[in-house]
Amino acid sequence: MRLVLDGLAVTLDGRSIVRGADLVVEPGELTGLVGPNGSGKSTLIRAAYRALRPAAGLITVGGDDLVRLPPRESARRIAVVAQENPAELDFTVEDVVLMGRTPHKRPLSRTTAEDLHRCAESLERVDLGHAARRSYATLSGGEKQRVLIARALVQGSRLLLLDEPTTHLDIRHQLDVLHLVRELGITALAALHDLNQATEFCDRIYVMDGGRIVADALTPEVITRVFGVRAVPRTQYAFERLKEDP
Ligand SMILES: Nc1ncnc2c1ncn2[C@@H]1O[C@H](COP(=O)(O)OP(=O)(O)OP(=O)(O)O)[C@@H](O)[C@H]1O
């Protein structure tokens, strides 16, 4: 499902945070969004899942104007793995994942066997099959992130927005998440900090700086201009996920 931002502007507390952003996420592609701290990546992504109202511009999802879609319909189309976690009340991991089913169900309807089956399946995919009954609040940051990815999976949406999905993850789980998103073949937009990973996993990369999209490719020249560092080619370890656990 294609996501298009056309001249998106977001103002927060009178400050212009995102300005005239044009961006296209093509169906089935993983698109990366990189940029220095404070460049506006999270704000852009929050507008794209309707947590913030744009000051100007148009967001379309599958060809429809996002602000005109019924909220249930936009919740069905778009799944989110954001930095902020669900309120840390006494939810089990399973409860948090089941929240992903909400847009598919009538209000106050019971959890079905199918809901539980999908929940178990998606927890397996993020390597947390054993943790369904644990308290969400007691998990590590990385485990919480994987639970949120499982929640996005049960939601079954065709557009996935990820705000720094690998931040708390160790290298193996970082690779798992990025491989998983690619394997799903789901349309995805991910704010990422690791430029090498963005280059390796993303079909296309947009670069933000000062609230604007300033490039749609990550070249050494762009990296220097935007991040103020020189990109030096070096021989380094490349980490590949093992098929089996060691
Ligand atoms: N509610 C708010 N009111 C005013 N300014 C805000 C608000 N929320 C965020 N900002 C500012 O907007 C700017 C962009 O923030 P944003 O979180 O979108 O950047 P980011 O690129 O995701 O950064 P990071 O890489 O550090 O996560 C920052 O300067 C931030 O301080």
The ligand as a Tripos MOL2 file, in Angstrom:
@<TRIPOS>MOLECULE
LIG
   31    33     1     0     0
SMALL
NO_CHARGES

@<TRIPOS>ATOM
      1 N1          5.7850   18.7320   21.4580 N.pl3     1 LIG1
      2 C1          6.8270   19.4290   21.0010 C.ar      1 LIG1
      3 N2          6.8650   20.7510   21.1070 N.ar      1 LIG1
      4 C2          7.9060   21.4700   20.6110 C.ar      1 LIG1
      5 N3          8.9510   20.9190   19.9740 N.ar      1 LIG1
      6 C3          8.9690   19.5940   19.8350 C.ar      1 LIG1
      7 C4          7.9100   18.7640   20.3370 C.ar      1 LIG1
      8 N4          8.2000   17.4860   20.0310 N.ar      1 LIG1
      9 C5          9.3920   17.5070   19.3800 C.ar      1 LIG1
     10 N5          9.8510   18.7700   19.2660 N.ar      1 LIG1
     11 C6         11.1010   19.2040   18.6220 C.3       1 LIG1
     12 O1         11.0300   18.8460   17.2630 O.3       1 LIG1
     13 C7         12.3340   18.5820   16.7610 C.3       1 LIG1
     14 C8         12.3040   17.2870   15.9890 C.3       1 LIG1
     15 O2         12.0900   16.2160   16.8950 O.3       1 LIG1
     16 P1         11.9490   14.7080   16.3980 P.3       1 LIG1
     17 O3         11.7660   13.8840   17.6120 O.co2     1 LIG1
     18 O4         10.9300   14.6380   15.3310 O.co2     1 LIG1
     19 O5         13.3900   14.4600   15.7520 O.3       1 LIG1
     20 P2         14.1150   13.0990   15.3690 P.3       1 LIG1
     21 O6         14.7580   13.3390   14.0590 O.co2     1 LIG1
     22 O7         13.1730   11.9500   15.4790 O.co2     1 LIG1
     23 O8         15.2320   13.0250   16.4960 O.3       1 LIG1
     24 P3         15.9870   11.7770   17.1820 P.3       1 LIG1
     25 O9         16.9200   11.2350   16.1570 O.co2     1 LIG1
     26 O10        16.7350   12.4530   18.2920 O.co2     1 LIG1
     27 O11        14.9630   10.8040   17.6550 O.co2     1 LIG1
     28 C9         13.2650   18.5800   17.9670 C.3       1 LIG1
     29 O12        13.9640   19.8040   17.9810 O.3       1 LIG1
     30 C10        12.3190   18.4920   19.1470 C.3       1 LIG1
     31 O13        12.8490   19.1570   20.2640 O.3       1 LIG1
@<TRIPOS>BOND
     1     1     2 1
     2     2     3 ar
     3     2     7 ar
     4     3     4 ar
     5     4     5 ar
     6     5     6 ar
     7     6     7 ar
     8     6    10 ar
     9     7     8 ar
    10     8     9 ar
    11     9    10 ar
    12    10    11 1
    13    11    12 1
    14    11    30 1
    15    12    13 1
    16    13    14 1
    17    13    28 1
    18    14    15 1
    19    15    16 1
    20    16    17 2
    21    16    18 1
    22    16    19 1
    23    19    20 1
    24    20    21 2
    25    20    22 1
    26    20    23 1
    27    23    24 1
    28    24    25 2
    29    24    26 1
    30    24    27 1
    31    28    29 1
    32    28    30 1
    33    30    31 1
@<TRIPOS>SUBSTRUCTURE
     1 LIG1         1 GROUP 0 **** ****
